Amino acid sequence: MTEFLDKLKWDKNNLVAVIVQHVDTGEVLMQAFADRAALNETMQTGLATFYSRSRGGRWCKGETSGHFIQVLKVFTDCDRDSLIYLSDPIGPACHTGARTCWFKEVELSAPAAGAEPAVHTEGDHTHGEHVPRTTLLALEATIAARREALKQPSDGSKPSWTARLLSNPELLCKKVREEAGELCQTLEASEGRERAASEMADLLYHAMVLCNLQGVSMEEVLRVLRQRERQSGLEEKAARAPKPAA
């Protein structure tokens, strides 16, 4: 431990920056600083611990709120002056109660003739529309929005494909089975990597719609995959509960 800590590049205040990342979704949750004692405690206890510059001392995330962050892996960057805590959070990471500390999206607004472009920000901690999402989570959010829109009175416009699937479980299940078959065909017929990627995207999308209809999030699915990492596939399958009788 001492050798590892000695090799880090501490700043003039003997701190390193720490980014907390969700192990399953890839979301960046928060950023703070750690001193030697905080990093040592994190690695010993598995709970994200920092040095609070405002309080001037140790800060274990969650001791007051109950929103602890379980650190599963620690990574250093190439310069060894910052860290990533790959983590499984218990509750929201932000002190505002938001899932992540990043909830304002920044973009340049189109300028008027002869004017400089203006910076526009949108979003707050009360909703998650403007948080930085990975591709899977962004797709999941779109599917959820389509489902929410179904609760509103129809405006007469043609429904989206996602809305049609959500409204017709029989069609949805048919498409999942169809896309699974087409993915298998890319291997059986040697259709190539590009075709395989395209069919996998189709299957993943339709499967995500099916999961959304059942209230299953991608975070839950990815957590299951993580929990199977160090387990034999045969052992895992044998340990599954039997399927309910038809």
N, C-alpha and C positions, 0 to 999 in steps of 0.2 A: 504493500500500500504506500509506504513512504517513497519508494522509488518512483511509482506512478505519479504521485502528487508532485514530486520534485521536478519531473519532466514537463509539467504543464507550464504554460507561459502566463503567469499571473500579471494583472495590470498593476498600475502604481498603487492601487488600494488593496492589492493582494486578492483580487476577485477574478473570476472567469464568467463569461456570459453562458447561460443555460437556456436551451430551447426545449420545451416539453412537447412531444409528439405522440399522438394516439397510436398505439401499436396495431390496432385493427383497421382503422379508417384512414390513417395517414394524416389526419388533421393536425395542424400546428395549434396548440392549445394556449400556451403562455410563454413568456420570456422573463427570466429573473437572473440573479447573480448568486454565485456560491463562493465561499472561501474554503480553505482547506478543511476546516472542521465540518462544514455543511456537506461537502462532497464525501468526506469520510463517513459521516453519519448516513447519508443516502445509500452508500454502497453496503454499509453494514446492516441497515434496517430494511432497505427496499422501499422506503417512503421518501418522496421528493422533499428535500430539505435545502433551504437557501440561506443566504445572508441578506437580511432586509436592510437596505441603506437608509430607509426612513426611520426604522426603529433602532438601527444601530446594533443589530445582533441577530442571533439565530432565529429562523422562521421555518417551522415544519408546516407545509401546506396542509390545511385541514384540521389542525389542532383546535381551532375555534369553530369553524363551520361544519366540520365532519366530512368535508369534501377532500379526503386524502387522495394522493396520487401515488399509485403503486408503480415503482420503477422496475422494469423488467430487464432493460439493457442500457448501458451507458456507452456513448460513442464520443470520440474526440475528432476534431477537424484536422486538416493537414498541417495547420500551424500550431495546433495544440493550445489554442487560446480560447476555445469555446467548446461547449458540450451539447449533446442531445440526450435527453432522458426519454427513451422509448417506453411509453407508459400505458397503464390501464387506469384511467381516472375513476374515482368514485364521486359522481356528481359533477356539477359544472366547474370549469377551471377558473373562470374569471370572477373577480370579487363582486361584479355587478349581478352575478347570477346567470350570466350567459355561458354557453357551452365552451366558447373560445374567447380569448381577449381580442380577436380581430373580427369586428363586425361592421366596419365602415369601408365601403368600396370607393376608391378614388379613380376618377377618370377626367380626361380633358374634354370640356364642352366645345362644340364647334363654334369658332369665333365669328363675330359679325365682320363685314368687310372692313379691313384696315385695323381691326382690333386684335389684341393678343388673345390666345385661347385661355379660358378660365378653368381652374381646377374645381371640379364638382365632387362632393362627397355625399353618400347616401347610406343609411342603415343605422340601427341602434341596437342595444343589447336586448330589447324586448322581443325580437324575432330573429330568425336566422337566414333571411333572404339574401343578405350580402356578405355572408361569411365565405372565406376561401375554401372551395370544395375540390376534392379530387374528382376525376372523371366519373367514377361510379356513384359518388354521393351527389354530384350534380344531376346525373340521370335519375337517381332515386327521387331527388327533390322535384324534378319535372313530372315524374309519374304521380307523385303525391299531389302536386298542384292540379293535374288533370282529374284526379279522383275527387278533390275538393270542389272543383268546378262543376262536377256532376250534381252536386247538391243544390246548385243554383237553377232558377228557371231557365229553360232553353230560350236562346235568342233567335232560333230558327236557322242558325248556321250549321254547316255540316260538321259532325263531331270528329275529333281527331281519331287516329287509329288507336291510340292508347285508351281513349274514352270508350271506343267500341269494345275493346278487349275487356276493360273493367266492367262493362255493362253486360257482357256475355261470357260467363265462365266456360261454357261448352266450347265456344270458339277459341278462347284463350288456351284451354288445355289441348285442343286440337293443334294449335300453332306451336306450342311447346314441344309436343311429340314430333311434329313435322320438322321443326328446326333441328331437333336432336338427330333425327334421321339424316338430314342434309349435312350435318357436321360429320357424322360417321362416313357418309359417302365421299367426303373429301379425302379421307384416308383410303377407303376401299378402291376408289377410282383414281387415286394419285392425282388429285386436282390441283395440288400445289399449296404453298404457304399462304398466298394472298387470299385464295378462296377459303382456306381453313379459317383464317382470321375473320373474314367477312361473315362466315356462317356461325362462328363462335360469338361474334357480336350480336347477331340476330337471336341466337339461343339465350344469351345472357340477358338481353333486353326483355324478351318475352318471359323468361323465368323471374325477372325482377318485378314485372307487372303482376305475375301470379303471387309472388311473395307479398307484395304490397296489399293485394286483395285480402290476404290472410293476416295482415298486421305484422308481418315479419320484416325486420329491417336488415339492411346489408351488414350493419355492425354485428347483429346476432349471427349471421351466416359466417362472417369472417372470424368471429370469436370461436365458433365451432371448429373451423379449419385450423386455427392456431392451437387449440387444445388437442388436436389430433397430431400435431407436428412430431412428437416424440413417441408416438404409439404405432405399433404395427397395424397396418390396414386390416389384416385378418383378425387381430385381437379386438380392434375397435368394432368391427362388424359383428363379431360374436357376442360382444357385450351390449349391443343395442337391445332395447326393449322390443318385445314382439309387436308386430303390427296388429291393430285392432281387427277383430274378425269382421268379415264383410257382412 
